[in-house]
Amino acid sequence: MLMDITDSFDLRLSILNIQVLTQYADNLNDSNSVINLMFLQDNSLEIDNYSILPNLCSPSDHAPLTVDIIIEEEFI
């Protein structure tokens, strides 16, 4: 159902080629796995070009995902 919704908005799931942890649990018994999803406009230049910033996860236990989106001036 999630993929149907993204299709209806012309979005696509962005997939990073390098597998990097995005959660860093304080408790050693907890898993460091979490599902992070980023949906971007289909056919955009940024679709698979985002960054994971583990050095900015404090005070959270999740590393932020960032993407630079170019916004061009448009005349209407």
PDB file with one MODEL, atoms N, CA, C and O in Angstrom:
MODEL        1
ATOM      1  N   MET A   1       0.821  -1.182   0.000  1.00  0.00           N
ATOM      2  CA  MET A   1       0.000   0.000   0.000  1.00  0.00           C
ATOM      3  C   MET A   1       0.880   1.265   0.000  1.00  0.00           C
ATOM      4  O   MET A   1       0.546   2.253  -0.656  1.00  0.00           O
ATOM      5  N   LEU A   2       1.987   1.232   0.727  1.00  0.00           N
ATOM      6  CA  LEU A   2       2.882   2.379   0.755  1.00  0.00           C
ATOM      7  C   LEU A   2       3.415   2.686  -0.648  1.00  0.00           C
ATOM      8  O   LEU A   2       3.482   3.849  -1.046  1.00  0.00           O
ATOM      9  N   MET A   3       3.788   1.664  -1.382  1.00  0.00           N
ATOM     10  CA  MET A   3       4.302   1.884  -2.737  1.00  0.00           C
ATOM     11  C   MET A   3       3.215   2.418  -3.665  1.00  0.00           C
ATOM     12  O   MET A   3       3.514   3.204  -4.564  1.00  0.00           O
ATOM     13  N   ASP A   4       1.983   2.017  -3.472  1.00  0.00           N
ATOM     14  CA  ASP A   4       0.869   2.563  -4.267  1.00  0.00           C
ATOM     15  C   ASP A   4       0.710   4.057  -4.007  1.00  0.00           C
ATOM     16  O   ASP A   4       0.471   4.834  -4.932  1.00  0.00           O
ATOM     17  N   ILE A   5       0.842   4.449  -2.758  1.00  0.00           N
ATOM     18  CA  ILE A   5       0.725   5.872  -2.405  1.00  0.00           C
ATOM     19  C   ILE A   5       1.870   6.666  -3.033  1.00  0.00           C
ATOM     20  O   ILE A   5       1.651   7.742  -3.589  1.00  0.00           O
ATOM     21  N   THR A   6       3.096   6.132  -2.943  1.00  0.00           N
ATOM     22  CA  THR A   6       4.227   6.854  -3.530  1.00  0.00           C
ATOM     23  C   THR A   6       4.069   6.976  -5.046  1.00  0.00           C
ATOM     24  O   THR A   6       4.398   8.012  -5.623  1.00  0.00           O
ATOM     25  N   ASP A   7       3.575   5.939  -5.680  1.00  0.00           N
ATOM     26  CA  ASP A   7       3.332   6.003  -7.127  1.00  0.00           C
ATOM     27  C   ASP A   7       2.309   7.077  -7.469  1.00  0.00           C
ATOM     28  O   ASP A   7       2.450   7.781  -8.469  1.00  0.00           O
ATOM     29  N   SER A   8       1.292   7.199  -6.648  1.00  0.00           N
ATOM     30  CA  SER A   8       0.249   8.184  -6.935  1.00  0.00           C
ATOM     31  C   SER A   8       0.778   9.618  -6.833  1.00  0.00           C
ATOM     32  O   SER A   8       0.209  10.527  -7.438  1.00  0.00           O
ATOM     33  N   PHE A   9       1.859   9.829  -6.075  1.00  0.00           N
ATOM     34  CA  PHE A   9       2.477  11.154  -5.952  1.00  0.00           C
ATOM     35  C   PHE A   9       3.726  11.281  -6.827  1.00  0.00           C
ATOM     36  O   PHE A   9       4.464  12.260  -6.715  1.00  0.00           O
ATOM     37  N   ASP A  10       3.965  10.298  -7.695  1.00  0.00           N
ATOM     38  CA  ASP A  10       5.125  10.290  -8.582  1.00  0.00           C
ATOM     39  C   ASP A  10       6.424  10.360  -7.786  1.00  0.00           C
ATOM     40  O   ASP A  10       7.342  11.099  -8.140  1.00  0.00           O
ATOM     41  N   LEU A  11       6.490   9.578  -6.703  1.00  0.00           N
ATOM     42  CA  LEU A  11       7.677   9.501  -5.862  1.00  0.00           C
ATOM     43  C   LEU A  11       8.327   8.138  -6.016  1.00  0.00           C
ATOM     44  O   LEU A  11       7.704   7.185  -6.485  1.00  0.00           O
ATOM     45  N   ARG A  12       9.594   8.060  -5.611  1.00  0.00           N
ATOM     46  CA  ARG A  12      10.295   6.789  -5.645  1.00  0.00           C
ATOM     47  C   ARG A  12      11.140   6.654  -4.391  1.00  0.00           C
ATOM     48  O   ARG A  12      11.650   7.643  -3.862  1.00  0.00           O
ATOM     49  N   LEU A  13      11.283   5.435  -3.925  1.00  0.00           N
ATOM     50  CA  LEU A  13      12.115   5.156  -2.757  1.00  0.00           C
ATOM     51  C   LEU A  13      13.572   5.336  -3.146  1.00  0.00           C
ATOM     52  O   LEU A  13      14.047   4.730  -4.106  1.00  0.00           O
ATOM     53  N   SER A  14      14.273   6.168  -2.398  1.00  0.00           N
ATOM     54  CA  SER A  14      15.693   6.395  -2.636  1.00  0.00           C
ATOM     55  C   SER A  14      16.477   5.306  -1.921  1.00  0.00           C
ATOM     56  O   SER A  14      16.217   4.996  -0.758  1.00  0.00           O
ATOM     57  N   ILE A  15      17.441   4.729  -2.630  1.00  0.00           N
ATOM     58  CA  ILE A  15      18.238   3.639  -2.060  1.00  0.00           C
ATOM     59  C   ILE A  15      19.708   4.009  -2.156  1.00  0.00           C
ATOM     60  O   ILE A  15      20.235   4.231  -3.246  1.00  0.00           O
ATOM     61  N   LEU A  16      20.359   4.073  -1.015  1.00  0.00           N
ATOM     62  CA  LEU A  16      21.786   4.391  -0.972  1.00  0.00           C
ATOM     63  C   LEU A  16      22.585   3.136  -1.319  1.00  0.00           C
ATOM     64  O   LEU A  16      22.275   2.047  -0.836  1.00  0.00           O
ATOM     65  N   ASN A  17      23.593   3.286  -2.142  1.00  0.00           N
ATOM     66  CA  ASN A  17      24.388   2.137  -2.578  1.00  0.00           C
ATOM     67  C   ASN A  17      25.240   1.555  -1.458  1.00  0.00           C
ATOM     68  O   ASN A  17      25.514   0.355  -1.446  1.00  0.00           O
ATOM     69  N   ILE A  18      25.659   2.393  -0.519  1.00  0.00           N
ATOM     70  CA  ILE A  18      26.496   1.942   0.591  1.00  0.00           C
ATOM     71  C   ILE A  18      25.601   1.683   1.799  1.00  0.00           C
ATOM     72  O   ILE A  18      24.838   2.560   2.204  1.00  0.00           O
ATOM     73  N   GLN A  19      25.688   0.499   2.370  1.00  0.00           N
ATOM     74  CA  GLN A  19      24.883   0.161   3.535  1.00  0.00           C
ATOM     75  C   GLN A  19      25.582   0.660   4.802  1.00  0.00           C
ATOM     76  O   GLN A  19      26.659   0.181   5.155  1.00  0.00           O
ATOM     77  N   VAL A  20      24.958   1.625   5.478  1.00  0.00           N
ATOM     78  CA  VAL A  20      25.512   2.235   6.675  1.00  0.00           C
ATOM     79  C   VAL A  20      24.459   2.198   7.776  1.00  0.00           C
ATOM     80  O   VAL A  20      23.273   2.396   7.512  1.00  0.00           O
ATOM     81  N   LEU A  21      24.885   1.949   8.997  1.00  0.00           N
ATOM     82  CA  LEU A  21      23.946   1.977  10.118  1.00  0.00           C
ATOM     83  C   LEU A  21      23.364   3.375  10.290  1.00  0.00           C
ATOM     84  O   LEU A  21      24.056   4.375  10.097  1.00  0.00           O
ATOM     85  N   THR A  22      22.092   3.433  10.654  1.00  0.00           N
ATOM     86  CA  THR A  22      21.461   4.732  10.923  1.00  0.00           C
ATOM     87  C   THR A  22      20.921   4.802  12.338  1.00  0.00           C
ATOM     88  O   THR A  22      20.374   5.829  12.740  1.00  0.00           O
ATOM     89  N   GLN A  23      21.064   3.730  13.099  1.00  0.00           N
ATOM     90  CA  GLN A  23      20.670   3.740  14.507  1.00  0.00           C
ATOM     91  C   GLN A  23      21.826   3.216  15.332  1.00  0.00           C
ATOM     92  O   GLN A  23      22.474   2.235  14.966  1.00  0.00           O
ATOM     93  N   TYR A  24      22.080   3.879  16.449  1.00  0.00           N
ATOM     94  CA  TYR A  24      23.175   3.499  17.343  1.00  0.00           C
ATOM     95  C   TYR A  24      22.610   3.365  18.748  1.00  0.00           C
ATOM     96  O   TYR A  24      22.541   4.342  19.494  1.00  0.00           O
ATOM     97  N   ALA A  25      22.209   2.163  19.104  1.00  0.00           N
ATOM     98  CA  ALA A  25      21.567   1.915  20.393  1.00  0.00           C
ATOM     99  C   ALA A  25      22.562   2.050  21.541  1.00  0.00           C
ATOM    100  O   ALA A  25      23.714   1.628  21.437  1.00  0.00           O
ATOM    101  N   ASP A  26      22.096   2.646  22.634  1.00  0.00           N
ATOM    102  CA  ASP A  26      22.921   2.762  23.838  1.00  0.00           C
ATOM    103  C   ASP A  26      23.013   1.434  24.580  1.00  0.00           C
ATOM    104  O   ASP A  26      24.027   1.128  25.207  1.00  0.00           O
ATOM    105  N   ASN A  27      21.957   0.661  24.500  1.00  0.00           N
ATOM    106  CA  ASN A  27      21.894  -0.619  25.177  1.00  0.00           C
ATOM    107  C   ASN A  27      22.506  -1.690  24.269  1.00  0.00           C
ATOM    108  O   ASN A  27      22.052  -1.869  23.139  1.00  0.00           O
ATOM    109  N   LEU A  28      23.519  -2.398  24.744  1.00  0.00           N
ATOM    110  CA  LEU A  28      24.191  -3.416  23.936  1.00  0.00           C
ATOM    111  C   LEU A  28      23.282  -4.582  23.573  1.00  0.00           C
ATOM    112  O   LEU A  28      23.583  -5.319  22.634  1.00  0.00           O
ATOM    113  N   ASN A  29      22.166  -4.770  24.299  1.00  0.00           N
ATOM    114  CA  ASN A  29      21.222  -5.841  23.991  1.00  0.00           C
ATOM    115  C   ASN A  29      20.272  -5.474  22.858  1.00  0.00           C
ATOM    116  O   ASN A  29      19.593  -6.340  22.306  1.00  0.00           O
ATOM    117  N   ASP A  30      20.223  -4.191  22.511  1.00  0.00           N
ATOM    118  CA  ASP A  30      19.345  -3.739  21.424  1.00  0.00           C
ATOM    119  C   ASP A  30      20.065  -3.855  20.087  1.00  0.00           C
ATOM    120  O   ASP A  30      21.289  -3.757  20.003  1.00  0.00           O
ATOM    121  N   SER A  31      19.275  -4.063  19.058  1.00  0.00           N
ATOM    122  CA  SER A  31      19.815  -4.155  17.708  1.00  0.00           C
ATOM    123  C   SER A  31      20.084  -2.751  17.156  1.00  0.00           C
ATOM    124  O   SER A  31      19.372  -1.805  17.494  1.00  0.00           O
ATOM    125  N   ASN A  32      21.088  -2.617  16.326  1.00  0.00           N
ATOM    126  CA  ASN A  32      21.376  -1.350  15.655  1.00  0.00           C
ATOM    127  C   ASN A  32      20.741  -1.318  14.268  1.00  0.00           C
ATOM    128  O   ASN A  32      21.322  -0.782  13.324  1.00  0.00           O
ATOM    129  N   SER A  33      19.575  -1.880  14.154  1.00  0.00           N
ATOM    130  CA  SER A  33      18.902  -1.869  12.857  1.00  0.00           C
ATOM    131  C   SER A  33      17.588  -1.112  12.966  1.00  0.00           C
ATOM    132  O   SER A  33      16.862  -1.227  13.953  1.00  0.00           O
ATOM    133  N   VAL A  34      17.307  -0.354  11.951  1.00  0.00           N
ATOM    134  CA  VAL A  34      16.082   0.420  11.889  1.00  0.00           C
ATOM    135  C   VAL A  34      15.797   0.676  10.414  1.00  0.00           C
ATOM    136  O   VAL A  34      16.723   0.766   9.607  1.00  0.00           O
ATOM    137  N   ILE A  35      14.545   0.791  10.066  1.00  0.00           N
ATOM    138  CA  ILE A  35      14.186   1.080   8.685  1.00  0.00           C
ATOM    139  C   ILE A  35      14.024   2.586   8.520  1.00  0.00           C
ATOM    140  O   ILE A  35      13.167   3.200   9.154  1.00  0.00           O
ATOM    141  N   ASN A  36      14.851   3.173   7.666  1.00  0.00           N
ATOM    142  CA  ASN A  36      14.734   4.586   7.318  1.00  0.00           C
ATOM    143  C   ASN A  36      14.356   4.659   5.852  1.00  0.00           C
ATOM    144  O   ASN A  36      15.004   4.056   4.997  1.00  0.00           O
ATOM    145  N   LEU A  37      13.313   5.398   5.578  1.00  0.00           N
ATOM    146  CA  LEU A  37      12.851   5.530   4.201  1.00  0.00           C
ATOM    147  C   LEU A  37      12.882   6.990   3.793  1.00  0.00           C
ATOM    148  O   LEU A  37      12.504   7.870   4.567  1.00  0.00           O
ATOM    149  N   MET A  38      13.335   7.241   2.575  1.00  0.00           N
ATOM    150  CA  MET A  38      13.324   8.583   2.024  1.00  0.00           C
ATOM    151  C   MET A  38      12.721   8.483   0.625  1.00  0.00           C
ATOM    152  O   MET A  38      13.230   7.764  -0.234  1.00  0.00           O
ATOM    153  N   PHE A  39      11.633   9.213   0.411  1.00  0.00           N
ATOM    154  CA  PHE A  39      10.969   9.219  -0.885  1.00  0.00           C
ATOM    155  C   PHE A  39      11.216  10.566  -1.542  1.00  0.00           C
ATOM    156  O   PHE A  39      11.038  11.616  -0.924  1.00  0.00           O
ATOM    157  N   LEU A  40      11.629  10.522  -2.803  1.00  0.00           N
ATOM    158  CA  LEU A  40      11.918  11.731  -3.560  1.00  0.00           C
ATOM    159  C   LEU A  40      11.192  11.669  -4.902  1.00  0.00           C
ATOM    160  O   LEU A  40      10.721  10.614  -5.329  1.00  0.00           O
ATOM    161  N   GLN A  41      11.116  12.815  -5.546  1.00  0.00           N
ATOM    162  CA  GLN A  41      10.465  12.894  -6.846  1.00  0.00           C
ATOM    163  C   GLN A  41      11.140  11.929  -7.811  1.00  0.00           C
ATOM    164  O   GLN A  41      12.365  11.919  -7.930  1.00  0.00           O
ATOM    165  N   ASP A  42      10.343  11.121  -8.497  1.00  0.00           N
ATOM    166  CA  ASP A  42      10.880  10.178  -9.464  1.00  0.00           C
ATOM    167  C   ASP A  42      11.630  10.938 -10.554  1.00  0.00           C
ATOM    168  O   ASP A  42      11.204  12.015 -10.969  1.00  0.00           O
ATOM    169  N   ASN A  43      12.742  10.379 -11.013  1.00  0.00           N
ATOM    170  CA  ASN A  43      13.591  10.964 -12.061  1.00  0.00           C
ATOM    171  C   ASN A  43      14.312  12.235 -11.625  1.00  0.00           C
ATOM    172  O   ASN A  43      14.815  12.966 -12.479  1.00  0.00           O
ATOM    173  N   SER A  44      14.380  12.519 -10.337  1.00  0.00           N
ATOM    174  CA  SER A  44      15.126  13.693  -9.873  1.00  0.00           C
ATOM    175  C   SER A  44      16.612  13.349  -9.804  1.00  0.00           C
ATOM    176  O   SER A  44      16.984  12.185  -9.662  1.00  0.00           O
ATOM    177  N   LEU A  45      17.443  14.362  -9.906  1.00  0.00           N
ATOM    178  CA  LEU A  45      18.887  14.154  -9.828  1.00  0.00           C
ATOM    179  C   LEU A  45      19.309  13.666  -8.446  1.00  0.00           C
ATOM    180  O   LEU A  45      20.343  13.012  -8.308  1.00  0.00           O
ATOM    181  N   GLU A  46      18.521  13.979  -7.431  1.00  0.00           N
ATOM    182  CA  GLU A  46      18.884  13.659  -6.055  1.00  0.00           C
ATOM    183  C   GLU A  46      18.445  12.265  -5.611  1.00  0.00           C
ATOM    184  O   GLU A  46      18.732  11.871  -4.480  1.00  0.00           O
ATOM    185  N   ILE A  47      17.762  11.514  -6.462  1.00  0.00           N
ATOM    186  CA  ILE A  47      17.048  10.305  -6.035  1.00  0.00           C
ATOM    187  C   ILE A  47      17.925   9.340  -5.230  1.00  0.00           C
ATOM    188  O   ILE A  47      17.471   8.845  -4.198  1.00  0.00           O
ATOM    189  N   ASP A  48      19.132   9.056  -5.647  1.00  0.00           N
ATOM    190  CA  ASP A  48      19.988   8.140  -4.888  1.00  0.00           C
ATOM    191  C   ASP A  48      21.284   8.818  -4.462  1.00  0.00           C
ATOM    192  O   ASP A  48      22.348   8.199  -4.443  1.00  0.00           O
ATOM    193  N   ASN A  49      21.176  10.086  -4.126  1.00  0.00           N
ATOM    194  CA  ASN A  49      22.360  10.861  -3.779  1.00  0.00           C
ATOM    195  C   ASN A  49      22.138  11.586  -2.448  1.00  0.00           C
ATOM    196  O   ASN A  49      22.150  12.816  -2.390  1.00  0.00           O
ATOM    197  N   TYR A  50      21.939  10.819  -1.403  1.00  0.00           N
ATOM    198  CA  TYR A  50      21.752  11.441  -0.093  1.00  0.00           C
ATOM    199  C   TYR A  50      22.859  11.011   0.849  1.00  0.00           C
ATOM    200  O   TYR A  50      23.648  10.120   0.535  1.00  0.00           O
ATOM    201  N   SER A  51      22.912  11.648   1.997  1.00  0.00           N
ATOM    202  CA  SER A  51      23.979  11.397   2.967  1.00  0.00           C
ATOM    203  C   SER A  51      23.398  10.934   4.295  1.00  0.00           C
ATOM    204  O   SER A  51      22.298  11.323   4.687  1.00  0.00           O
ATOM    205  N   ILE A  52      24.161  10.100   4.967  1.00  0.00           N
ATOM    206  CA  ILE A  52      23.845   9.692   6.332  1.00  0.00           C
ATOM    207  C   ILE A  52      24.913  10.321   7.224  1.00  0.00           C
ATOM    208  O   ILE A  52      26.108  10.173   6.970  1.00  0.00           O
ATOM    209  N   LEU A  53      24.474  11.025   8.270  1.00  0.00           N
ATOM    210  CA  LEU A  53      25.398  11.777   9.116  1.00  0.00           C
ATOM    211  C   LEU A  53      25.447  11.202  10.535  1.00  0.00           C
ATOM    212  O   LEU A  53      24.813  11.746  11.440  1.00  0.00           O
ATOM    213  N   PRO A  54      26.192  10.107  10.741  1.00  0.00           N
ATOM    214  CA  PRO A  54      26.235   9.481  12.074  1.00  0.00           C
ATOM    215  C   PRO A  54      26.839  10.382  13.151  1.00  0.00           C
ATOM    216  O   PRO A  54      26.536  10.205  14.331  1.00  0.00           O
ATOM    217  N   ASN A  55      27.677  11.333  12.777  1.00  0.00           N
ATOM    218  CA  ASN A  55      28.287  12.217  13.778  1.00  0.00           C
ATOM    219  C   ASN A  55      27.292  13.245  14.320  1.00  0.00           C
ATOM    220  O   ASN A  55      27.609  13.949  15.279  1.00  0.00           O
ATOM    221  N   LEU A  56      26.103  13.349  13.735  1.00  0.00           N
ATOM    222  CA  LEU A  56      25.083  14.289  14.207  1.00  0.00           C
ATOM    223  C   LEU A  56      23.915  13.601  14.907  1.00  0.00           C
ATOM    224  O   LEU A  56      22.852  14.205  15.053  1.00  0.00           O
ATOM    225  N   CYS A  57      24.083  12.362  15.338  1.00  0.00           N
ATOM    226  CA  CYS A  57      22.959  11.632  15.926  1.00  0.00           C
ATOM    227  C   CYS A  57      22.659  12.018  17.373  1.00  0.00           C
ATOM    228  O   CYS A  57      21.567  11.727  17.860  1.00  0.00           O
ATOM    229  N   SER A  58      23.580  12.656  18.066  1.00  0.00           N
ATOM    230  CA  SER A  58      23.340  13.041  19.458  1.00  0.00           C
ATOM    231  C   SER A  58      22.351  14.200  19.524  1.00  0.00           C
ATOM    232  O   SER A  58      22.482  15.117  18.713  1.00  0.00           O
ATOM    233  N   PRO A  59      21.393  14.229  20.406  1.00  0.00           N
ATOM    234  CA  PRO A  59      21.121  13.314  21.506  1.00  0.00           C
ATOM    235  C   PRO A  59      20.251  12.123  21.096  1.00  0.00           C
ATOM    236  O   PRO A  59      19.970  11.261  21.929  1.00  0.00           O
ATOM    237  N   SER A  60      19.829  12.056  19.861  1.00  0.00           N
ATOM    238  CA  SER A  60      19.026  10.932  19.391  1.00  0.00           C
ATOM    239  C   SER A  60      19.926   9.722  19.154  1.00  0.00           C
ATOM    240  O   SER A  60      21.147   9.860  19.098  1.00  0.00           O
ATOM    241  N   ASP A  61      19.334   8.546  19.016  1.00  0.00           N
ATOM    242  CA  ASP A  61      20.128   7.368  18.662  1.00  0.00           C
ATOM    243  C   ASP A  61      20.009   7.059  17.167  1.00  0.00           C
ATOM    244  O   ASP A  61      20.414   5.985  16.722  1.00  0.00           O
ATOM    245  N   HIS A  62      19.456   7.997  16.394  1.00  0.00           N
ATOM    246  CA  HIS A  62      19.320   7.837  14.954  1.00  0.00           C
ATOM    247  C   HIS A  62      20.162   8.875  14.214  1.00  0.00           C
ATOM    248  O   HIS A  62      20.163  10.053  14.570  1.00  0.00           O
ATOM    249  N   ALA A  63      20.871   8.430  13.191  1.00  0.00           N
ATOM    250  CA  ALA A  63      21.653   9.346  12.361  1.00  0.00           C
ATOM    251  C   ALA A  63      20.720  10.000  11.344  1.00  0.00           C
ATOM    252  O   ALA A  63      19.904   9.316  10.727  1.00  0.00           O
ATOM    253  N   PRO A  64      20.830  11.307  11.165  1.00  0.00           N
ATOM    254  CA  PRO A  64      19.979  11.991  10.190  1.00  0.00           C
ATOM    255  C   PRO A  64      20.346  11.622   8.752  1.00  0.00           C
ATOM    256  O   PRO A  64      21.513  11.409   8.423  1.00  0.00           O
ATOM    257  N   LEU A  65      19.332  11.553   7.923  1.00  0.00           N
ATOM    258  CA  LEU A  65      19.506  11.396   6.482  1.00  0.00           C
ATOM    259  C   LEU A  65      19.254  12.753   5.859  1.00  0.00           C
ATOM    260  O   LEU A  65      18.256  13.401   6.174  1.00  0.00           O
ATOM    261  N   THR A  66      20.139  13.195   4.980  1.00  0.00           N
ATOM    262  CA  THR A  66      19.989  14.504   4.362  1.00  0.00           C
ATOM    263  C   THR A  66      20.110  14.390   2.848  1.00  0.00           C
ATOM    264  O   THR A  66      20.749  13.480   2.319  1.00  0.00           O
ATOM    265  N   VAL A  67      19.484  15.330   2.175  1.00  0.00           N
ATOM    266  CA  VAL A  67      19.583  15.415   0.717  1.00  0.00           C
ATOM    267  C   VAL A  67      19.552  16.894   0.344  1.00  0.00           C
ATOM    268  O   VAL A  67      18.794  17.673   0.923  1.00  0.00           O
ATOM    269  N   ASP A  68      20.376  17.273  -0.621  1.00  0.00           N
ATOM    270  CA  ASP A  68      20.358  18.637  -1.143  1.00  0.00           C
ATOM    271  C   ASP A  68      19.452  18.655  -2.363  1.00  0.00           C
ATOM    272  O   ASP A  68      19.685  17.939  -3.336  1.00  0.00           O
ATOM    273  N   ILE A  69      18.428  19.471  -2.298  1.00  0.00           N
ATOM    274  CA  ILE A  69      17.484  19.592  -3.409  1.00  0.00           C
ATOM    275  C   ILE A  69      17.652  20.967  -4.030  1.00  0.00           C
ATOM    276  O   ILE A  69      17.508  21.989  -3.360  1.00  0.00           O
ATOM    277  N   ILE A  70      17.955  20.978  -5.300  1.00  0.00           N
ATOM    278  CA  ILE A  70      18.157  22.231  -6.013  1.00  0.00           C
ATOM    279  C   ILE A  70      16.795  22.815  -6.370  1.00  0.00           C
ATOM    280  O   ILE A  70      15.954  22.147  -6.972  1.00  0.00           O
ATOM    281  N   ILE A  71      16.597  24.061  -5.992  1.00  0.00           N
ATOM    282  CA  ILE A  71      15.350  24.768  -6.312  1.00  0.00           C
ATOM    283  C   ILE A  71      15.721  25.902  -7.248  1.00  0.00           C
ATOM    284  O   ILE A  71      16.470  26.809  -6.888  1.00  0.00           O
ATOM    285  N   GLU A  72      15.190  25.834  -8.439  1.00  0.00           N
ATOM    286  CA  GLU A  72      15.494  26.849  -9.434  1.00  0.00           C
ATOM    287  C   GLU A  72      14.373  27.866  -9.497  1.00  0.00           C
ATOM    288  O   GLU A  72      13.207  27.545  -9.269  1.00  0.00           O
ATOM    289  N   GLU A  73      14.742  29.097  -9.810  1.00  0.00           N
ATOM    290  CA  GLU A  73      13.752  30.126  -9.971  1.00  0.00           C
ATOM    291  C   GLU A  73      12.902  29.819 -11.200  1.00  0.00           C
ATOM    292  O   GLU A  73      13.402  29.396 -12.242  1.00  0.00           O
ATOM    293  N   GLU A  74      11.618  30.044 -11.042  1.00  0.00           N
ATOM    294  CA  GLU A  74      10.701  29.750 -12.145  1.00  0.00           C
ATOM    295  C   GLU A  74       9.766  30.941 -12.337  1.00  0.00           C
ATOM    296  O   GLU A  74       9.247  31.498 -11.371  1.00  0.00           O
ATOM    297  N   PHE A  75       9.565  31.312 -13.566  1.00  0.00           N
ATOM    298  CA  PHE A  75       8.658  32.411 -13.874  1.00  0.00           C
ATOM    299  C   PHE A  75       7.316  31.834 -14.268  1.00  0.00           C
ATOM    300  O   PHE A  75       7.223  30.968 -15.138  1.00  0.00           O
ATOM    301  N   ILE A  76       6.272  32.329 -13.610  1.00  0.00           N
ATOM    302  CA  ILE A  76       4.912  31.841 -13.903  1.00  0.00           C
ATOM    303  C   ILE A  76       4.158  32.931 -14.626  1.00  0.00           C
ATOM    304  O   ILE A  76       2.992  32.748 -14.974  1.00  0.00           O
TER     305      ILE A  76
ENDMDL
END
